[in-house]
Amino acid sequence: MATQTITTDRYQLYPSPRNEQRTVFAHQLFVPYPYALIHLPDYDLAGKATLFAACRLADQKMGQLVTFELPQDQERFERRFTPD
């Protein structure tokens, strides 16, 4: 069965099959690297987080959207994420 997309005001989202839930949390970070491997458990986040393949509607840029339950998790991810 195909995974359904989620459309928000800013993104067309395609949920990762590894997400434990399909929640789009309030704290969000668009990563403009559609093929970067992001394994959320490696970031030792305190709260919940979800990962989506994403198309940014404003400019049709493809990438990934990481959403976080806690703002400190977003800050931790931004510090530790390296696309290479």
For each residue, the residues with C-beta under 8 A, 3 or more apart:
1:
2:
3: 14 15 17
4: 15
5: 12 13 14 15
6: 12 13 15 22 24 52
7: 11 12 13
8: 11 13 24
9: 57
10: 56 57 58
11: 7 8 30 52 54 55 56 57 65
12: 5 6 7 54 55 57
13: 5 6 7 8 24 52 53 54 65
14: 3 5 52 53 54
15: 3 4 5 6 19 22 50 52
16: 19 50 51 52 53
17: 3
18: 40 51
19: 15 16 22 50 51 52
20: 48 50
21: 48 50
22: 6 15 19 50
23: 48 50 67
24: 6 8 13 28 50 52 65 67
25: 28 48 49 50 67 68 69
26: 67
27: 67 68 69 70 71 73 74
28: 24 25 65 66 67 68 74
29: 65 66 67 68 74 77 78
30: 11 54 56 63 64 65
31: 36 38 63 64 65 66 81 83
32: 61 62 63
33: 36 63 64 83
34: 53 62 63 64
35:
36: 31 33 64 83
37:
38: 31 51 64 66 81
39: 42
40: 18 43 45 49 51 66
41: 44
42: 39
43: 40 49 73 76 77 80 81
44: 41 76
45: 40 48 49 68 70 73 76 77
46: 70 72 73
47: 68 69 70 73
48: 20 21 23 25 45 68 69
49: 25 40 43 45 66 67 68 69 73 77
50: 15 16 19 20 21 22 23 24 25 66 67
51: 16 18 19 38 40 64 65 66 67
52: 6 11 13 14 15 16 19 24 64 65 66 67
53: 13 14 16 34 62 64
54: 11 12 13 14 30 62 63 64 65
55: 11 12 60 61 62
56: 10 11 30 59 60 61 62 63
57: 9 10 11 12 60
58: 10 61
59: 56
60: 55 56 57
61: 32 55 56 58
62: 32 34 53 54 55 56
63: 30 31 32 33 34 54 56
64: 30 31 33 34 36 38 51 52 53 54
65: 11 13 24 28 29 30 31 51 52 54
66: 28 29 31 38 40 49 50 51 52 74 77
67: 23 24 25 26 27 28 29 49 50 51 52
68: 25 27 28 29 45 47 48 49 71 73 74 77
69: 25 27 47 48 49 73
70: 27 45 46 47 73 74
71: 27 68 74 75
72: 46 75 76
73: 27 43 45 46 47 49 68 69 70 76 77
74: 27 28 29 66 68 70 71 77 78
75: 71 72 78 79
76: 43 44 45 72 73 79 80
77: 29 43 45 49 66 68 73 74 80 81
78: 29 74 75 81
79: 75 76
80: 43 76 77
81: 31 38 43 77 78
82:
83: 31 33 36
84:
